[in-house]
């Protein structure tokens, strides 16, 4: 079965640069768009970034462009999100998801998420 397991979250200071990882299994990882979606405390799901199966095409939410970088290692079945210049507004649970759109409703598989807390 499809499994997505995130890691790398934690408490980070403003301006910090953590990297999130998502280990995927149960499907042909390289054949699918993969995404990062987040949910801030008390708010709804918000799509953040996506990457095509071969890693050659990426998309970003405007507020993270230039600060976040999505990447993947298809040999390791792993998705990454390098986050730089973090702001308190980036505090959220970050989910790895599989899907080809830019809306949370477009995702058909989800991980359990990893919490990133940015202290001011």
C-alpha positions in Angstrom: 0.0 0.0 0.0 1.0 3.6 -0.5 2.9 5.0 2.4 4.3 8.5 2.9 6.4 9.3 6.0 7.6 12.8 6.7 10.5 13.8 9.0 12.6 16.8 9.7 10.2 19.1 11.6 10.8 20.7 14.9 11.4 24.0 16.6 13.3 26.5 14.5 14.3 30.1 15.0 13.2 32.8 12.6 15.5 32.8 9.6 16.3 29.1 10.1 16.8 26.6 7.3 15.5 23.1 8.1 15.0 20.4 5.5 12.0 18.2 5.4 12.1 14.7 4.0 9.3 12.3 2.9 10.0 8.6 2.4 7.6 7.1 -0.1 6.8 3.4 -0.7 4.1 1.2 -2.3 4.1 2.8 -5.7 6.4 3.8 -8.6 7.6 7.0 -7.0 9.2 8.4 -10.2 5.9 8.3 -12.1 4.0 10.8 -9.9 3.9 14.5 -9.2 4.6 14.9 -5.5 3.6 17.8 -3.2 4.1 19.6 0.1 0.9 20.9 1.7 0.8 22.7 5.1 -1.8 23.5 7.7 -1.1 26.3 10.1 -2.7 26.3 13.6 -6.4 27.0 13.3 -6.3 27.3 9.5 -7.1 25.2 6.5 -4.8 23.2 4.2 -2.6 25.2 2.0 -0.7 23.8 -1.0 3.0 24.8 -0.9 5.0 23.2 -3.7 5.0 20.4 -6.3 7.5 18.6 -8.3 7.1 16.5 -11.5 8.2 12.8 -11.5 11.5 13.4 -13.2 12.2 16.4 -11.0 12.5 18.7 -14.0 9.4 20.8 -13.3 8.5 22.5 -10.0 5.8 24.8 -8.8 5.6 27.0 -5.7 3.1 29.1 -3.8 4.0 32.7 -4.2 4.7 33.3 -0.6 7.5 30.7 -0.5 9.1 31.3 -3.9 12.8 32.1 -3.4 12.8 30.7 0.1 11.7 27.0 -0.3 13.1 24.5 -2.7 11.4 21.2 -3.5 13.5 18.3 -4.8 13.4 14.5 -5.1 15.7 11.6 -5.2 13.9 8.9 -7.2 16.7 6.3 -6.5 15.8 6.7 -2.8 12.1 7.2 -3.2 12.4 10.4 -1.2 10.9 13.9 -1.5 12.5 16.9 0.1 11.6 20.5 1.0 14.5 22.8 1.8 13.1 25.7 3.7 15.2 28.9 4.1 14.6 32.3 5.8 11.7 30.8 7.8 9.2 33.2 9.3 6.7 32.7 12.1 3.9 32.6 9.5 5.5 29.4 8.2 4.6 27.6 11.4 2.5 24.6 10.4 2.2 20.9 10.0 3.8 20.0 6.7 2.3 17.1 4.8 3.8 15.1 1.9 1.2 14.2 -0.6 0.8 12.6 -4.0 -1.1 14.5 -6.7 -0.9 16.5 -9.9 -2.8 19.6 -9.0 -2.2 22.7 -6.8 -5.2 22.2 -4.5 -5.3 19.9 -1.5 -8.4 18.3 -2.9 -6.2 17.1 -5.9 -4.1 14.9 -3.6 -5.0 11.3 -3.3 -2.4 10.1 -0.7 -1.1 11.9 2.3 1.5 11.4 5.0 0.8 12.0 8.7 2.7 15.3 8.7 5.6 16.8 10.5 5.3 20.0 12.7 7.5 22.9 12.0 7.3 25.6 14.6 9.1 28.9 13.9 9.9 31.0 17.0 10.2 34.7 16.7 
